[in-house]
Amino acid sequence: MVGEEKKSVSIVTPSKTVTWQCVESIEESKRLSYGRFLMSPLKKGQADTIGIGLRRALLGEVEGTGITSVKFENIPHEYSTLAGIEESVQEILLNLKAIVLRSFFNGTCEATICARGPGNITAKDIILPPEVKIEIVDKTQYIANLTEPIELRIKLEIERGPGYVLKSSNYNFEDGSYPIDAIFTPVLTVNHGIYASGTGFETEEILFIEIWTNGSLTPREALQAAAGKLLDLFIPFLINTKKNVEVLDTFEESEFMIPRNPMTFPIVNPLLTLFKDVGYLKKSELKRCYIDELDLPPRVYNILKKAKINTFFELLHNKTAEDLLQLEHFRVEDLKAIIECLEGFFGVELPKTVLDF
């Protein structure tokens, strides 16, 4: 067990500035990390409010990476017993589901396993795509045992997302493809406790939070990610507050049936026309830039990949807004997300009216 613990923690804050710190950090194994944090000084009732919110965000909102689909060659069904392999397909699927991965990419990617027996297959035998930054946290994780000199080939689909996702059963099992219910969350357990000091109206609280993770994120990283998720939920209340109040005050019931204004740029033009002022958008450069570099929502990324839109050139030069809106499951909100991501990538700010649709 490797660990580092602060023996004493100062909670004296004359300025009453709320601070937090890690008071204990232990890496019990490659797939188990522990951290204990405190936040103080807080007013009475604040510690429980913050603790409950952080606990829910840690368990349900922090994103992780996992294997969500597996494709075998020449496998009749998931309960098959395979000649030369000690495990059944179902057991191999469960072992693959437990593989812990660390990454920060959006969307999906593919990996493969190609091993020849006899011998054990472990996580180190997974061949990851070089263009995507993914790490195997524990390369000794067991997958299967080949008892004979046979070759086993497996294709893996890897995704990133929050919480727990029940995979759709709409798969062609006849070609050896099997979905896996993905447990994306890197957080295993969260506890929070409250210590109160003082009396009467001078009572102050200290919030303690304990976090256990699977090693793909440290407890500190998980805590910061959860706090960021909570901030994202509250930011809309802080933007254009005055404008929103005025709109609500003058809103007529009949306006609920009036559609939004159409987009202020021609939807039949390529998206590249929106960024015409960016001087370095050469075709050769666009063809070398992949949409993986954009911080796209996983859902939007998957739709684009399914439509064979892989590069900036294919997105900006070959596609119009109208083309994108015709893609299956593609929404106007998705188009707005793409434009906002492109703004951030190119470092430009389009007129607000462009996104008024």
DRENLO-227017 format. One record per residue (C-alpha): residue number from 1; x, y, z. Coordinates in nm, 4 decimals. Example, Ala and Ser with C-alpha at 12.3 -4.5 7.8 and 13.67 -1.06 7.14 Angstrom:
! DRENLO-227017
@i = 1 east = 1.2300 north = -0.4500 up = 0.7800
@i = 2 east = 1.3670 north = -0.1060 up = 0.7140
This chain:
! DRENLO-227017
@i = 1 east = 0.0000 north = 0.0000 up = 0.0000
@i = 2 east = 0.1444 north = 0.3335 up = -0.1007
@i = 3 east = 0.0055 north = 0.6398 up = 0.0714
@i = 4 east = 0.0636 north = 0.9923 up = 0.1842
@i = 5 east = -0.1247 north = 1.1463 up = 0.4756
@i = 6 east = -0.1117 north = 1.4907 up = 0.6293
@i = 7 east = -0.0958 north = 1.4489 up = 1.0074
@i = 8 east = -0.2474 north = 1.7861 up = 1.0871
@i = 9 east = -0.4885 north = 2.0094 up = 0.9039
@i = 10 east = -0.5359 north = 2.3773 up = 0.9735
@i = 11 east = -0.8953 north = 2.4959 up = 0.9708
@i = 12 east = -0.8309 north = 2.8425 up = 1.1120
@i = 13 east = -0.9455 north = 3.0891 up = 0.8456
@i = 14 east = -0.9824 north = 3.4398 up = 0.9902
@i = 15 east = -1.0906 north = 3.5782 up = 0.6537
@i = 16 east = -1.3688 north = 3.3180 up = 0.6382
@i = 17 east = -1.2556 north = 3.2219 up = 0.2912
@i = 18 east = -1.3778 north = 2.8723 up = 0.2120
@i = 19 east = -1.0907 north = 2.6407 up = 0.1197
@i = 20 east = -1.0502 north = 2.2718 up = 0.0468
@i = 21 east = -0.7554 north = 2.0371 up = 0.0645
@i = 22 east = -0.6604 north = 1.6733 up = 0.0351
@i = 23 east = -0.5723 north = 1.5377 up = 0.3789
@i = 24 east = -0.5081 north = 1.1764 up = 0.2796
@i = 25 east = -0.4201 north = 1.0022 up = -0.0465
@i = 26 east = -0.3587 north = 0.6285 up = -0.0799
@i = 27 east = -0.3002 north = 0.4179 up = -0.3899
@i = 28 east = -0.3949 north = 0.0752 up = -0.2628
@i = 29 east = -0.3448 north = -0.0905 up = -0.6027
@i = 30 east = -0.3468 north = 0.0027 up = -0.9698
@i = 31 east = -0.7254 north = -0.0280 up = -0.9687
@i = 32 east = -0.8046 north = 0.1183 up = -0.6292
@i = 33 east = -0.7227 north = 0.4698 up = -0.5114
@i = 34 east = -0.8487 north = 0.6482 up = -0.2017
@i = 35 east = -0.8624 north = 1.0160 up = -0.1152
@i = 36 east = -1.0000 north = 1.2131 up = 0.1781
@i = 37 east = -1.0742 north = 1.5832 up = 0.1459
@i = 38 east = -1.2065 north = 1.8592 up = 0.3660
@i = 39 east = -1.3767 north = 2.1888 up = 0.2922
@i = 40 east = -1.4120 north = 2.4680 up = 0.5479
@i = 41 east = -1.5327 north = 2.6908 up = 0.7025
@i = 42 east = -1.8964 north = 2.6519 up = 0.6000
@i = 43 east = -2.2147 north = 2.7945 up = 0.7447
@i = 44 east = -2.4635 north = 2.5665 up = 0.9115
@i = 45 east = -2.6425 north = 2.3556 up = 0.6494
@i = 46 east = -2.3986 north = 2.4289 up = 0.3669
@i = 47 east = -2.1850 north = 2.1193 up = 0.4247
@i = 48 east = -2.4754 north = 1.8805 up = 0.3736
@i = 49 east = -2.5943 north = 2.0690 up = 0.0650
@i = 50 east = -2.2502 north = 2.0561 up = -0.0951
@i = 51 east = -2.1806 north = 1.6994 up = 0.0184
@i = 52 east = -2.5018 north = 1.5553 up = -0.1268
@i = 53 east = -2.4540 north = 1.7372 up = -0.4576
@i = 54 east = -2.0924 north = 1.6285 up = -0.4929
@i = 55 east = -2.1725 north = 1.2678 up = -0.4049
@i = 56 east = -2.4399 north = 1.2458 up = -0.6738
@i = 57 east = -2.2167 north = 1.4152 up = -0.9311
@i = 58 east = -1.9238 north = 1.1877 up = -0.8449
@i = 59 east = -2.1295 north = 0.8717 up = -0.8882
@i = 60 east = -2.3420 north = 0.9770 up = -1.1838
@i = 61 east = -2.1778 north = 1.2581 up = -1.3808
@i = 62 east = -1.8018 north = 1.2000 up = -1.3857
@i = 63 east = -1.7049 north = 1.0467 up = -1.7192
@i = 64 east = -1.4994 north = 0.7356 up = -1.7706
@i = 65 east = -1.3992 north = 0.4990 up = -2.0507
@i = 66 east = -1.5027 north = 0.1410 up = -2.1101
@i = 67 east = -1.5483 north = -0.1386 up = -2.3628
@i = 68 east = -1.9069 north = -0.1339 up = -2.4893
@i = 69 east = -1.9088 north = -0.3849 up = -2.7754
@i = 70 east = -1.7153 north = -0.6988 up = -2.8644
@i = 71 east = -1.6984 north = -0.8827 up = -3.1954
@i = 72 east = -1.5649 north = -1.2388 up = -3.2190
@i = 73 east = -1.4841 north = -1.4320 up = -3.5324
@i = 74 east = -1.6839 north = -1.7527 up = -3.5914
@i = 75 east = -1.8697 north = -1.7514 up = -3.2591
@i = 76 east = -2.2308 north = -1.8817 up = -3.2732
@i = 77 east = -2.3651 north = -1.7230 up = -2.9514
@i = 78 east = -2.2471 north = -1.5677 up = -2.6251
@i = 79 east = -2.2928 north = -1.8855 up = -2.4202
@i = 80 east = -2.0746 north = -2.0932 up = -2.6513
@i = 81 east = -1.7949 north = -2.3089 up = -2.5168
@i = 82 east = -1.4969 north = -2.2560 up = -2.7437
@i = 83 east = -1.2537 north = -2.5298 up = -2.8353
@i = 84 east = -0.9083 north = -2.4464 up = -2.7071
@i = 85 east = -1.0338 north = -2.1671 up = -2.4794
@i = 86 east = -1.0964 north = -2.2259 up = -2.1112
@i = 87 east = -1.3675 north = -1.9580 up = -2.0793
@i = 88 east = -1.7045 north = -1.9277 up = -2.2493
@i = 89 east = -1.7913 north = -1.6209 up = -2.4536
@i = 90 east = -1.9999 north = -1.4887 up = -2.1638
@i = 91 east = -1.7049 north = -1.5145 up = -1.9249
@i = 92 east = -1.4761 north = -1.3364 up = -2.1708
@i = 93 east = -1.7338 north = -1.0576 up = -2.2081
@i = 94 east = -1.7450 north = -1.0123 up = -1.8304
@i = 95 east = -1.3647 north = -0.9997 up = -1.8127
@i = 96 east = -1.3520 north = -0.7385 up = -2.0905
@i = 97 east = -1.6199 north = -0.5329 up = -1.9172
@i = 98 east = -1.3938 north = -0.5120 up = -1.6103
@i = 99 east = -1.0941 north = -0.3719 up = -1.8013
@i = 100 east = -1.0090 north = -0.0268 up = -1.6627
@i = 101 east = -0.9125 north = 0.2350 up = -1.9217
@i = 102 east = -0.7999 north = 0.5947 up = -1.8863
@i = 103 east = -0.8653 north = 0.8493 up = -2.1615
@i = 104 east = -1.0035 north = 1.1955 up = -2.2326
@i = 105 east = -1.1283 north = 1.1540 up = -2.5906
@i = 106 east = -1.4880 north = 1.2033 up = -2.7021
@i = 107 east = -1.6979 north = 0.9488 up = -2.8881
@i = 108 east = -1.5938 north = 0.5970 up = -2.9817
@i = 109 east = -1.2894 north = 0.4157 up = -3.1147
@i = 110 east = -1.1913 north = 0.0602 up = -3.1969
@i = 111 east = -0.9256 north = -0.1695 up = -3.0539
@i = 112 east = -0.8309 north = -0.5299 up = -3.1257
@i = 113 east = -0.6975 north = -0.8430 up = -2.9613
@i = 114 east = -0.5000 north = -1.0886 up = -3.1699
@i = 115 east = -0.3373 north = -1.3619 up = -2.9614
@i = 116 east = -0.2144 north = -1.7143 up = -3.0179
@i = 117 east = -0.2076 north = -1.9915 up = -2.7591
@i = 118 east = -0.1279 north = -2.1653 up = -2.5497
@i = 119 east = -0.1163 north = -1.9022 up = -2.2769
@i = 120 east = -0.3106 north = -1.6372 up = -2.0930
@i = 121 east = -0.4593 north = -1.3328 up = -2.2626
@i = 122 east = -0.4429 north = -1.0205 up = -2.0481
@i = 123 east = -0.5105 north = -0.6501 up = -2.0948
@i = 124 east = -0.1588 north = -0.6017 up = -2.2323
@i = 125 east = -0.2691 north = -0.7933 up = -2.5435
@i = 126 east = -0.5217 north = -0.5209 up = -2.6338
@i = 127 east = -0.3966 north = -0.3231 up = -2.9347
@i = 128 east = -0.5146 north = 0.0364 up = -2.8930
@i = 129 east = -0.5493 north = 0.2875 up = -3.1798
@i = 130 east = -0.2366 north = 0.5082 up = -3.1933
@i = 131 east = -0.4299 north = 0.8220 up = -3.2905
@i = 132 east = -0.6385 north = 0.8213 up = -2.9699
@i = 133 east = -0.4866 north = 0.8728 up = -2.6273
@i = 134 east = -0.6017 north = 0.5727 up = -2.4251
@i = 135 east = -0.4148 north = 0.3986 up = -2.1457
@i = 136 east = -0.4708 north = 0.0585 up = -1.9891
@i = 137 east = -0.4575 north = 0.1131 up = -1.6141
@i = 138 east = -0.3685 north = -0.2458 up = -1.5200
@i = 139 east = -0.2174 north = -0.4504 up = -1.8017
@i = 140 east = -0.2274 north = -0.7666 up = -1.5903
@i = 141 east = -0.6090 north = -0.7853 up = -1.5909
@i = 142 east = -0.7075 north = -1.1341 up = -1.7002
@i = 143 east = -0.9221 north = -1.1906 up = -2.0115
@i = 144 east = -0.8958 north = -1.5563 up = -2.1164
@i = 145 east = -0.6743 north = -1.8661 up = -2.1261
@i = 146 east = -0.5905 north = -2.0393 up = -2.4542
@i = 147 east = -0.5201 north = -2.4050 up = -2.3800
@i = 148 east = -0.4258 north = -2.4994 up = -2.7369
@i = 149 east = -0.2177 north = -2.3413 up = -3.0161
@i = 150 east = -0.5118 north = -2.1555 up = -3.1666
@i = 151 east = -0.5562 north = -1.7927 up = -3.2667
@i = 152 east = -0.8177 north = -1.5685 up = -3.1079
@i = 153 east = -0.9216 north = -1.2442 up = -3.2773
@i = 154 east = -1.1517 north = -0.9947 up = -3.1077
@i = 155 east = -1.2598 north = -0.6455 up = -3.2129
@i = 156 east = -1.3480 north = -0.4039 up = -2.9341
@i = 157 east = -1.5516 north = -0.0841 up = -2.9376
@i = 158 east = -1.4458 north = 0.1661 up = -2.6728
@i = 159 east = -1.6581 north = 0.4605 up = -2.5623
@i = 160 east = -1.6407 north = 0.7408 up = -2.3112
@i = 161 east = -1.9385 north = 0.8569 up = -2.1090
@i = 162 east = -2.0861 north = 0.9133 up = -1.7623
@i = 163 east = -2.2469 north = 0.6723 up = -1.5188
@i = 164 east = -2.3944 north = 0.3443 up = -1.6364
@i = 165 east = -2.5275 north = 0.2786 up = -1.9858
@i = 166 east = -2.7485 north = -0.0167 up = -2.0739
@i = 167 east = -2.6398 north = -0.1095 up = -2.4243
@i = 168 east = -2.9037 north = -0.1541 up = -2.6905
@i = 169 east = -2.9784 north = -0.5129 up = -2.7875
@i = 170 east = -3.0157 north = -0.4112 up = -3.1524
@i = 171 east = -2.7075 north = -0.6049 up = -3.2588
@i = 172 east = -2.6446 north = -0.8676 up = -3.5225
@i = 173 east = -2.5372 north = -1.1530 up = -3.2986
@i = 174 east = -2.4945 north = -1.3799 up = -3.5997
@i = 175 east = -2.1786 north = -1.1945 up = -3.7069
@i = 176 east = -2.0259 north = -1.2343 up = -3.3604
@i = 177 east = -2.1065 north = -0.8862 up = -3.2242
@i = 178 east = -2.2130 north = -0.8563 up = -2.8620
@i = 179 east = -2.2979 north = -0.5408 up = -2.6654
@i = 180 east = -2.1711 north = -0.4830 up = -2.3135
@i = 181 east = -2.3512 north = -0.2834 up = -2.0463
@i = 182 east = -2.0910 north = -0.0183 up = -1.9743
@i = 183 east = -2.0059 north = 0.1058 up = -1.6268
@i = 184 east = -1.8265 north = 0.4254 up = -1.7235
@i = 185 east = -1.8008 north = 0.5871 up = -1.3813
@i = 186 east = -1.4465 north = 0.5766 up = -1.2395
@i = 187 east = -1.5803 north = 0.6417 up = -0.8887
@i = 188 east = -1.6466 north = 0.3287 up = -0.6832
@i = 189 east = -1.7677 north = 0.4706 up = -0.3520
@i = 190 east = -1.8252 north = 0.8120 up = -0.1944
@i = 191 east = -1.8822 north = 0.9010 up = 0.1703
@i = 192 east = -1.9272 north = 1.2442 up = 0.3226
@i = 193 east = -1.9364 north = 1.3536 up = 0.6830
@i = 194 east = -1.9835 north = 1.6800 up = 0.8694
@i = 195 east = -1.7993 north = 1.8120 up = 1.1740
@i = 196 east = -1.9584 north = 2.1083 up = 1.3539
@i = 197 east = -1.7710 north = 2.3493 up = 1.5776
@i = 198 east = -1.8828 north = 2.6481 up = 1.7836
@i = 199 east = -2.2120 north = 2.7177 up = 1.9553
@i = 200 east = -2.5324 north = 2.9041 up = 1.8810
@i = 201 east = -2.5187 north = 3.1384 up = 1.5844
@i = 202 east = -2.1408 north = 3.0992 up = 1.5584
@i = 203 east = -2.1608 north = 2.7347 up = 1.4495
@i = 204 east = -1.9339 north = 2.6458 up = 1.1585
@i = 205 east = -1.9133 north = 2.3204 up = 0.9663
@i = 206 east = -1.6326 north = 2.1237 up = 0.8097
@i = 207 east = -1.7185 north = 1.8913 up = 0.5227
@i = 208 east = -1.5191 north = 1.5688 up = 0.4856
@i = 209 east = -1.5428 north = 1.3691 up = 0.1622
@i = 210 east = -1.3971 north = 1.0217 up = 0.1048
@i = 211 east = -1.3607 north = 0.8977 up = -0.2534
@i = 212 east = -1.2545 north = 0.5588 up = -0.3889
@i = 213 east = -1.1786 north = 0.5316 up = -0.7629
@i = 214 east = -1.0830 north = 0.2493 up = -0.9994
@i = 215 east = -0.7487 north = 0.4066 up = -1.0895
@i = 216 east = -0.8542 north = 0.5621 up = -1.4207
@i = 217 east = -0.8880 north = 0.8920 up = -1.2326
@i = 218 east = -0.7332 north = 0.9929 up = -0.9038
@i = 219 east = -0.9799 north = 1.0910 up = -0.6304
@i = 220 east = -0.8638 north = 1.4522 up = -0.6706
@i = 221 east = -0.9323 north = 1.4464 up = -1.0455
@i = 222 east = -1.2729 north = 1.2910 up = -0.9863
@i = 223 east = -1.3634 north = 1.5556 up = -0.7262
@i = 224 east = -1.2639 north = 1.8392 up = -0.9577
@i = 225 east = -1.4553 north = 1.6846 up = -1.2478
@i = 226 east = -1.7684 north = 1.6496 up = -1.0328
@i = 227 east = -1.7412 north = 2.0108 up = -0.9171
@i = 228 east = -1.7113 north = 2.1177 up = -1.2806
@i = 229 east = -2.0281 north = 1.9257 up = -1.3696
@i = 230 east = -2.2187 north = 2.1019 up = -1.0930
@i = 231 east = -2.0901 north = 2.4410 up = -1.2070
@i = 232 east = -2.2101 north = 2.3676 up = -1.5606
@i = 233 east = -2.5607 north = 2.3159 up = -1.4241
@i = 234 east = -2.5695 north = 2.6544 up = -1.2495
@i = 235 east = -2.3951 north = 2.8715 up = -1.5103
@i = 236 east = -2.7132 north = 2.9191 up = -1.7210
@i = 237 east = -2.8721 north = 3.0962 up = -1.4232
@i = 238 east = -2.5892 north = 3.3516 up = -1.4253
@i = 239 east = -2.5946 north = 3.4370 up = -1.7971
@i = 240 east = -2.8245 north = 3.7036 up = -1.9438
@i = 241 east = -3.0356 north = 3.7003 up = -1.6277
@i = 242 east = -3.1869 north = 4.0441 up = -1.6895
@i = 243 east = -3.2678 north = 3.9644 up = -2.0519
@i = 244 east = -3.4340 north = 3.6350 up = -1.9603
@i = 245 east = -3.6511 north = 3.8013 up = -1.6946
@i = 246 east = -3.7692 north = 4.0629 up = -1.9457
@i = 247 east = -3.8609 north = 3.7920 up = -2.1947
@i = 248 east = -4.0627 north = 3.6044 up = -1.9331
@i = 249 east = -4.2448 north = 3.9219 up = -1.8295
@i = 250 east = -4.3592 north = 3.9981 up = -2.1857
@i = 251 east = -4.4159 north = 3.6424 up = -2.3080
@i = 252 east = -4.7650 north = 3.5773 up = -2.4425
@i = 253 east = -4.9294 north = 3.2360 up = -2.4247
@i = 254 east = -4.9885 north = 3.2352 up = -2.8021
@i = 255 east = -4.6145 north = 3.2660 up = -2.8621
@i = 256 east = -4.5662 north = 2.9056 up = -2.7558
@i = 257 east = -4.6900 north = 2.8053 up = -3.1017
@i = 258 east = -4.4638 north = 3.0433 up = -3.2944
@i = 259 east = -4.1532 north = 2.8704 up = -3.4356
@i = 260 east = -3.8074 north = 3.0107 up = -3.3722
@i = 261 east = -3.6490 north = 3.2401 up = -3.6250
@i = 262 east = -3.4729 north = 3.0632 up = -3.9094
@i = 263 east = -3.0955 north = 3.0499 up = -3.9140
@i = 264 east = -2.9330 north = 3.3756 up = -4.0146
@i = 265 east = -2.6836 north = 3.2101 up = -4.2496
@i = 266 east = -2.7765 north = 3.0194 up = -4.5689
@i = 267 east = -2.8133 north = 2.6545 up = -4.4745
@i = 268 east = -2.7338 north = 2.5498 up = -4.8330
@i = 269 east = -2.3789 north = 2.6865 up = -4.8107
@i = 270 east = -2.0872 north = 2.4806 up = -4.6748
@i = 271 east = -2.0097 north = 2.5415 up = -4.3082
@i = 272 east = -1.6716 north = 2.6723 up = -4.4215
@i = 273 east = -1.8412 north = 2.9990 up = -4.5229
@i = 274 east = -1.9012 north = 3.0745 up = -4.1552
@i = 275 east = -1.5266 north = 3.0779 up = -4.0934
@i = 276 east = -1.4166 north = 3.2564 up = -4.4101
@i = 277 east = -1.2224 north = 3.5120 up = -4.2054
@i = 278 east = -0.9925 north = 3.2426 up = -4.0667
@i = 279 east = -0.6962 north = 3.2788 up = -4.2985
@i = 280 east = -0.5256 north = 2.9403 up = -4.2628
@i = 281 east = -0.8137 north = 2.7143 up = -4.3689
@i = 282 east = -0.6364 north = 2.5431 up = -4.6572
@i = 283 east = -0.7768 north = 2.2203 up = -4.7980
@i = 284 east = -0.4563 north = 2.0326 up = -4.7238
@i = 285 east = -0.4679 north = 2.1435 up = -4.3606
@i = 286 east = -0.8362 north = 2.0608 up = -4.3207
@i = 287 east = -0.7768 north = 1.7098 up = -4.4524
@i = 288 east = -0.5124 north = 1.6511 up = -4.1860
@i = 289 east = -0.7322 north = 1.7692 up = -3.8984
@i = 290 east = -0.9719 north = 1.5141 up = -3.7517
@i = 291 east = -1.2969 north = 1.5876 up = -3.5703
@i = 292 east = -1.1504 north = 1.4044 up = -3.2706
@i = 293 east = -0.9687 north = 1.7323 up = -3.1973
@i = 294 east = -1.3011 north = 1.9053 up = -3.1339
@i = 295 east = -1.4565 north = 1.8823 up = -2.7902
@i = 296 east = -1.7816 north = 1.7505 up = -2.9366
@i = 297 east = -2.0534 north = 1.5904 up = -2.7248
@i = 298 east = -2.0273 north = 1.2100 up = -2.7591
@i = 299 east = -2.3701 north = 1.1891 up = -2.9234
@i = 300 east = -2.2795 north = 1.4417 up = -3.1963
@i = 301 east = -1.9403 north = 1.2793 up = -3.2495
@i = 302 east = -2.1004 north = 0.9381 up = -3.3001
@i = 303 east = -2.3508 north = 1.0738 up = -3.5533
@i = 304 east = -2.0716 north = 1.2351 up = -3.7575
@i = 305 east = -1.8568 north = 0.9217 up = -3.7490
@i = 306 east = -2.1528 north = 0.7095 up = -3.8576
@i = 307 east = -2.1968 north = 0.9469 up = -4.1525
@i = 308 east = -1.8278 north = 0.8959 up = -4.2453
@i = 309 east = -1.7399 north = 1.2530 up = -4.1502
@i = 310 east = -1.3909 north = 1.2139 up = -4.0084
@i = 311 east = -1.1941 north = 1.5260 up = -4.1027
@i = 312 east = -1.2465 north = 1.9006 up = -4.0865
@i = 313 east = -1.2501 north = 1.9032 up = -4.4671
@i = 314 east = -1.5400 north = 1.6569 up = -4.4791
@i = 315 east = -1.7282 north = 1.8572 up = -4.2177
@i = 316 east = -1.6613 north = 2.2131 up = -4.3342
@i = 317 east = -1.6066 north = 2.1883 up = -4.7083
@i = 318 east = -1.8275 north = 1.8972 up = -4.8121
@i = 319 east = -2.1261 north = 1.9452 up = -4.5825
@i = 320 east = -2.3848 north = 2.2192 up = -4.5513
@i = 321 east = -2.6052 north = 2.2818 up = -4.2505
@i = 322 east = -2.8894 north = 2.1351 up = -4.4517
@i = 323 east = -2.6894 north = 1.8159 up = -4.5125
@i = 324 east = -2.6188 north = 1.7738 up = -4.1429
@i = 325 east = -2.9795 north = 1.8324 up = -4.0431
@i = 326 east = -3.0801 north = 1.5464 up = -4.2711
@i = 327 east = -2.8606 north = 1.2976 up = -4.0826
@i = 328 east = -3.0454 north = 1.0446 up = -3.8713
@i = 329 east = -3.1062 north = 1.1669 up = -3.5134
@i = 330 east = -2.9287 north = 1.4984 up = -3.5894
@i = 331 east = -3.0944 north = 1.8009 up = -3.4276
@i = 332 east = -3.0636 north = 2.1769 up = -3.4596
@i = 333 east = -2.9035 north = 2.1801 up = -3.1138
@i = 334 east = -2.6334 north = 1.9473 up = -3.2469
@i = 335 east = -2.5512 north = 2.1915 up = -3.5274
@i = 336 east = -2.5179 north = 2.4681 up = -3.2721
@i = 337 east = -2.2825 north = 2.2506 up = -3.0649
@i = 338 east = -2.0622 north = 2.1869 up = -3.3705
@i = 339 east = -2.0403 north = 2.5576 up = -3.4540
@i = 340 east = -1.9543 north = 2.6460 up = -3.0940
@i = 341 east = -1.6799 north = 2.3807 up = -3.0867
@i = 342 east = -1.5370 north = 2.5147 up = -3.4136
@i = 343 east = -1.5393 north = 2.8667 up = -3.2689
@i = 344 east = -1.3338 north = 2.7471 up = -2.9758
@i = 345 east = -1.0945 north = 2.5494 up = -3.1945
@i = 346 east = -1.0267 north = 2.8330 up = -3.4403
@i = 347 east = -1.0248 north = 3.0971 up = -3.1685
@i = 348 east = -1.2901 north = 3.3118 up = -3.3338
@i = 349 east = -1.6225 north = 3.4475 up = -3.2176
@i = 350 east = -1.9056 north = 3.4550 up = -3.4690
@i = 351 east = -2.1871 north = 3.7092 up = -3.4424
@i = 352 east = -2.4444 north = 3.5990 up = -3.1877
@i = 353 east = -2.7121 north = 3.6064 up = -3.4569
@i = 354 east = -2.5418 north = 3.3127 up = -3.6304
@i = 355 east = -2.6423 north = 3.0864 up = -3.3423
@i = 356 east = -2.9925 north = 3.2294 up = -3.3194
@i = 357 east = -3.1872 north = 2.9332 up = -3.4515
